[in-house]
């Protein structure tokens, strides 16, 4: 039996069932998977602790539910299509049968290097099939993967390696991205100068770049695969054993290791994939995210493969070698579902419709959006020029912490409303609360978005610091998970996500904590204090605007600004580099010493019409200086 919802009435029934008897609802979906041992209890939870166990005491291996479960019917079906950065280079297709062998081989290879169940493995790799193979091989042997986006700097990588005390790093010599060749192995080498935990680095040859191999530590991918068997007996995992850690930014300085566990994540990514995208057996599905983000985990690798889908992986960027590359790929593989980020759409919008019209997009049935609120203009452009007005557009709201899509239209089922994530998936119980935590029921209300009941793929803890998980997500509103997003329920009862209400900014769909950027800026020897805010940016959604006090510096403002930008780039990575740096004499502070970011946000947004009440400031005189110094061009 398939758990694919087929019409709106069906959705309403399933939703109702999922709320009135959640345990029955999820256990019926879970029944179709292969379990080595069934659960004693479907759900055991307490949001105070917080503690959430799904499918308690059950035993399984997630990869058996992709391979052993599906191979009888899917052995020769394409699992992964890989399109390389260079359009002239050969693409790769791996069937479920071939992928299984590759995973078993790599699982054996990792084991032969001493990786055991529970060990952490960092994956710092380009978008190549080996990255997905590595993730699944970890799941096969029970190692906990932590994929780090290959655009992160050495120090950001070192922080993550150290936080989870990783035993192994998987990487490549270099990484092709558009016309760039990024020397990733060198970044790993630098990171490992600041880390003691890693025993081995396995290096995939991708660009052929000459790299330094440290004897005894570094091994070539091909070398460790040599002589390994194509068979591997899956490790028996408890339902709540860790599947992976994924680091994400929050409102404090240090990124958090969001922990996801095995069974609940498996059930929810499968179910949400099938229903949101309405995947049909022979469809080709493409999500353009990077596997370094949660979207790549849940909707390139796990969800699609658990559903037996053909999932496309693209190594390159949307504009290389031309602004029609995405559409060329859609035509080439007759892609049926295409899932991308608003920032990509806005970046391509700039090139006009010609690059879109050059290619045959008639295979497309569903288009999707994720990562940030999609503005109405981008929504319409995407719907009209890519979807040709007849593809449902699924605006999917979710988070690293939620593991899977929470609020979204179901393609072709939920009526589309531009820029509205619309309705919750079955099993998801969103609530809108006011500042005091009162639930705002009814339509036409706006407030903070919380979820009041557990769902299977939710965050279990923040790695190594459970208190932090409790403080960040379960303490703002009693008995609820707080998302950090603002939301509006409109007159039809449709939800529209308004964006973050905390100090998190969303640059091109990448989450950045303002504190994280400030910490990097503060490393500059001349910086006394800094404050970072987001401001509306035409393509990136939000841009980063930094204010810094450098009182005693003998350098010019111009030099300081450049140095600060480069420093952030070096410490965190290019995605965090501020668009603007403004050297200021002081920062507006409240009497309790808190920076009044509201004012800085106004300055950064060039919106000086209403600065609000500044009389409560300790140092209101700095505001005028800041306005004068802002480059308001
Ligand atoms: C999947 C992902 C999560 C944050 C989240 C929101 C924003 C994501 C949408 C969205 C409006 C959407 N995970 N966000 N999707 N806002 N509409 N459809 O992006 O952990 O990296 O980011 O992204 O603010 O809290 S994430």
Boltz pocket constraint, residues with backbone or C-beta under 6 A from the ligand:
constraints:
  - pocket:
      binder: B
      contacts: [[A, 248], [A, 293], [A, 294], [A, 295], [A, 369], [A, 370], [A, 371], [A, 372], [A, 373], [A, 374], [A, 395], [A, 396], [A, 397], [A, 398], [A, 399], [A, 400], [A, 401], [A, 407], [A, 421], [A, 483], [A, 484], [A, 485], [A, 497], [A, 498], [A, 499], [A, 500], [A, 506], [A, 509], [A, 510], [A, 511]]
      max_distance: 6.0
